[in-house]
Amino acid sequence: MQLDVFEALADPTRRRIVEALRHGEQQVGDVVDKAGIHQSGVSRHLRILLESGFVSMRPDGQRRLYALEAGPFEALDAWLAPYRSLWEARLDRFGAALEKKQESARRARTRSKQR
């Protein structure tokens, strides 16, 4: 089963697992503790994340260590890049409006002190 990056992250449990792995390589047991679901569920979702390329697995003796892979996140970032201008423009307008309001408040305070 090959999922695209959006399908792989559509599940909230997989997003919790990704968040748990954000701080570095971990064993399944550590992910279970952080994700708050049973080991069988974590294993199933890790397999899906592994197949979709979000996660890599490194055997270390009896343990299997899981870590995030940059590739799918870079693909998400590339997909989002054309849309950044939409929210950046909104943030710029918001910043300008906030600055204008703060300047008006400063002028009002200055006028009231001069009286």
C-alpha positions in Angstrom: 0.0 0.0 0.0 1.7 3.2 -1.2 0.2 6.4 0.3 1.0 9.9 -0.8 2.3 12.3 1.8 -1.1 13.8 2.6 -2.7 10.4 3.0 0.1 9.3 5.3 -0.4 12.3 7.6 -4.2 12.4 7.3 -4.5 10.1 10.3 -4.3 11.9 13.7 -2.5 8.9 15.3 0.2 9.0 12.6 0.6 12.7 13.2 1.1 12.0 16.9 3.7 9.4 16.1 5.5 11.9 13.8 5.4 14.5 16.6 6.8 11.9 19.0 9.7 11.2 16.6 10.4 14.8 16.0 12.9 14.8 18.8 15.1 12.0 17.4 15.4 8.3 17.0 13.3 6.2 19.3 12.2 2.7 20.1 8.6 1.6 19.6 8.0 1.6 23.4 9.1 5.2 23.6 6.7 6.1 20.8 3.9 4.2 22.6 4.4 6.2 25.7 4.4 9.5 23.8 1.6 8.7 21.4 -0.7 7.3 24.0 -1.9 4.3 22.0 -1.3 0.5 22.3 1.9 -1.0 20.9 0.1 -2.9 18.2 -1.4 0.4 16.9 1.9 2.2 17.0 3.5 -0.7 15.1 0.8 -0.7 12.4 1.1 3.1 12.0 4.9 3.0 12.0 4.7 0.4 9.2 2.5 2.8 7.1 4.9 5.7 7.9 7.8 3.5 6.9 6.2 2.5 3.6 5.4 6.1 2.8 9.0 7.2 3.5 8.3 9.4 6.5 10.1 7.1 8.9 13.2 4.9 8.7 14.0 1.9 10.9 17.5 1.0 12.1 18.0 -2.3 13.8 20.2 -2.1 16.9 20.6 -5.6 18.3 17.1 -6.6 19.6 15.8 -3.1 19.3 14.4 -1.3 16.3 15.0 2.4 16.3 12.7 4.7 14.3 13.5 8.1 13.0 11.9 10.7 10.7 13.1 11.1 7.1 13.4 14.6 5.5 12.2 13.7 2.0 8.4 13.6 2.5 8.6 16.8 4.6 10.5 18.5 1.8 7.8 17.3 -0.6 5.1 18.9 1.6 7.2 22.1 1.8 7.5 22.2 -2.0 3.8 21.7 -2.4 3.0 24.5 0.1 5.5 27.0 -1.3 3.1 28.5 -3.9 0.5 29.1 -1.2 2.8 30.8 1.3 2.3 34.2 -0.4 -1.4 33.9 0.5 -0.9 33.8 4.2 2.2 36.0 4.1 0.3 38.8 2.4 -2.5 38.5 5.0 0.1 38.6 7.8 1.7 41.7 6.2 -1.7 43.4 6.0 -2.4 42.4 9.6 0.9 43.8 10.7 0.3 47.1 9.0 -3.1 47.4 10.5 -1.7 46.6 14.0 1.1 49.1 13.5 -1.4 51.8 12.4 -3.6 51.1 15.5 -0.6 51.3 17.8 0.5 54.6 16.3 -3.0 56.0 16.8 -3.0 54.9 20.4 0.4 56.6 21.0 -0.8 59.8 19.4 -4.0 59.7 21.6 -1.9 59.2 24.7 0.5 62.1 23.7 -2.5 64.4 23.2 -4.1 63.5 26.5 -0.8 64.2 28.3 -0.4 67.6 26.6 -3.8 68.7 28.0 
